[in-house]
Amino acid sequence: MRLSIRHTTRYKFAEPVAHGIQRLRLAPKETQGQKVLDWTMEYKGAREELSYDDQNVNHVTLVSVEEGVKEVVVSCKGTVDTEDYAGVIGHHAGHMPLWAFLGTTRLTEPGANIRELIGKVERSDEGMVATLHRLSAVIREAVDYDTDVTHVHTTAEEAVADGGGVCQDHAHIFIAAARALEIPARYVSGYLMMNDRIEQEATHAWAEAWVQGLGWVGFDISNQISPDPRYVRVATGRDYRDAAPITGISFGAVTEDLHVDLAVEQQMVEQ
């Protein structure tokens, strides 16, 4: 499947910026079942300083915010070819050892609520992948998809207690539970082509777990499937903070408004 992606992030400041640095993880990376044909990034109110691959082999671009601006716009567009591998990414890559994805983080620390969810998961005779799908189903049943309940700093344990959250929260809960079961797990941010619309208001997030004999396997808890050709992987990490699309600091200003325009659609491929 050939996917065309347009992604614009616009953030306004209450006062002119004295100095600011932003770290961008917006460019897809090539993995099994995913080939980037082209990708461009343009900036208004900022300029690119350098780009590099981080410890998780995420493509990172560092930009500086121009002094005195009150608005920054980051515009990305590109084309990606995808194939269906039933969510199987395979071998581990990057400088982070596999055991690093067993340790907890502040966002994925399991507590009583998550351990209660784990107790509801029956091990499947069909193997680890089927068991992890059962875990995904238990999480989705316990935590409704609700955009008004959580925020980017909500922990997995808090989201379970709230009984609602978004894809970020579902992924964090899955990761916390998997690691509690001594299964390496990681967070994935990326793009998803929706079946009912092209225009979207946010990127997507899901989780991957390490399955012996298969390697990394994806689980979209919010949609109750493993990623298919509609999914484009951008960044991975121990939790959201390692894979966030945009992070950074600014001096002399406070972000007043953040707006995202995202469009993902299929392109016809000439034979």
N, C-alpha and C positions, 0 to 999 in steps of 0.2 A: 504494500500500500504506500502511495506517495502522499505525504502530508505537507501542506503549506501552512506556515505559522507566522502570525504577526502579533507582536507583543510590545505594548507601550506602557511605561510606568511614568506617571507624572506626580511629582510631589512639590508642594508649595510650602514656603516658610513664612512664619509670622513676621520676621524681621530679616533684613539682608544678612547673608552669610559672611562671616569673617574668614572662615577656613573650614573645609570639609573633605573627608575621604570616604568613598563608597567602594565596597567590595561586591562585585556582581558575579553571580553564578546563573547565567541565563542561556548560555550556549550548550546545545546538546552534545553528548559525547558518543563516539562510536563504540558500540558493544555488539554482542551477538544479536542479530536480528535488527540492527539499526545502523544505517549509513547516512551521514550528513552530506548532502549534495552541495549546499551553499548556506552561508550564515553571515549576516552583516549586522553591525551595531552602530547607531548614531546617537549623538548626545547634543543636548541644548542646555547651556548653563554649566557644563562640565567638560573635562577633557581626559582622554585616556592617558594614563601614565605608564602602565605595563600590564602584561598578561602572563599567566603561568598556570601550570597544573599543580593542584595541591596534593596533600597526602592521600586523598581518596580518588585521585585522577579526575577531579572536577576541573573544568576550564574556568579559571577565575580572571576577571578583568578588574584592575584597580583604576578608579577614576578620581580626579580631584575636582571639587566643586569650585567654580570660579568665584572670586571674591566679589561680594556685593549683590549677587543674584538673589532673587526671591522665589525662583522656580527652576527645577531641574527636570528635564525630560529625557528618558532613555528609551530609544526605539530599536527593536530587533525584528528581523524577518529572515526567513530561510525555508529550505525545503529538506525534508528527511524521508528516506525510504525505510520502511519497516517490514518485517516478516513475522510470522506467527511461530513462536517457540514455546507456547503455553506458559509464558512467564519465566522460563528457564534462561538465566544469564550465563551460568556455568562457572568457570574458574575464578578464583579470587585474584584481583589485581590491586596495585597501589602499594604505598609504603606502610600502611597500617596492617599489622598482623591480624590474623583471623581471631585470635583470642581477645583482641581489643573490642570486639563486638559482643563480648559476653559481659563486660562490665556495665554497671548502671551509670546513668547520668542524672542530673537534677530533674530533667523532664521525664525520665523513664524509670525512676525509682519505684519498685513495686511495694505496695502496702497491703493492708487487709482486704481492700476492695478488689484489687487485682488478683490476689491469691484466692479469693472466693470465686472469681471467674474461672481461674485455672481448675478449681475443683469440680467445675461443671463440664469439663471437657473429657470425653471418653476417648481413649486411644483407639484408633481405627485399625482393623485387621488388614486394611489395604495399604498401610504404610504411613510414613511420616507426613507426606504431602497431604493425604486425606485427613490426618489428625490436625494439621495446621489449618486446613479449611474449616474444620469443626471449631477450632479456636476462634477463627475469624467470625464464624456465624454466632458464637456465643457473645463476642464483643459487640457485634452489630445489633443483636437483640437487646443488650443491656444499655447501649449508648445510642440514642437516636441521632440522626443527622440534623443538627440545629445550629444555624449560623449566629444565633443571638446568645449563646450560653458561655462560650469560652473565648480566649484571646491567645496570642502567640506565646505567652508565657505560662499558660495553663499546663500543669503537669498531668501525666497519665492518670495518676491516682485521683486527682481532683476532677478530671473529666468523668471518670467512672462514678464518683460520688454525685456529680451534677446530673448524670444520666443523659447528657447530650453533648454534642461537639461536632467538629468538622473532620475532614479527612486527615488533617494533621494530628488531631487527638486520637482518632482510630488507629493511625499508624503507631503512635507512641504507646498506646495500650498494648497493641500486638507485640511490639518490640520488648516492652517490659515483661510481658508474660512469657515470651519465648526465651528471653535471657534467664528468667527465673527457672525455666525448665532446662537450662544449660544448653540452649540452642543459640548459636550466634545469629544476630538479627541487626538490620540496619534500616535507616530511613531513606526514602527516595523522593525527590521532588522532580516534577516534570510537567509535560503537557498531555492533555487528553482530548481527543476529538469526540465531542458529544454527538449522540445520534439525533437529538431533537433541536439543536441550534449550533450556529457557528460562533457567534459572539459570546464571550464569557467575561467574568469579572475577577477571575483568580486562576492561578496555576493549580495543579493537582499534586497530591501526595499519597504514597502508599508505602508498603514495607517489603523487605526481602529477608528471607531466612536461609541459613545454610543447611542443606540437606545432603547427607552423605551419598555419594554416587551421582549426584546431579549438580552440586555446587549451589550458587545463589538462585533462589526461586522467588518470584514476586507474588504478593498477595494484596489486592486492593480491598481492604476491609469495608470501605464505604459502599462499594458496588458489588461486593461478594463474588469476585472473580479473580483469576490470575490475569495479569496484563496481556493484552492481545495487540494486534498491529495498530490499534488506535492510540497506543501509549508511546510517548517519547521520553526517554530518560535524560535528565539534565544533570542532576547532582545526587550524590549519596553521602551518608555520614552516620555518626553514632546517634544523632537526633536532628531535629530541625535546625539547630544552630550551625551544624556543619554543612547543611545543604540549602540554607535560606537563599532565595533569589537575590535579595539585596540586603546588605548589612553595612553599617558604617557609623561614623561620628561626624558631628558638625559643631562649630563654635560660633557663638554670636547669633544663633537662630534656633528656633524650635519648630519642628515639623507641624504644620497646621492642618494640612490636607494631603491625602495620598489617594491616587486614583489609578486603576489598572484597566487597560483595554486589551483584550486578548481574543484572537480569532484563530481557530484551527479547523482546517477543512481538507477534504481529500481532493487531490488533483488527478485528472485522467492521464494515464500513461499511454503514449502512442506505441503501438506494436510495430 
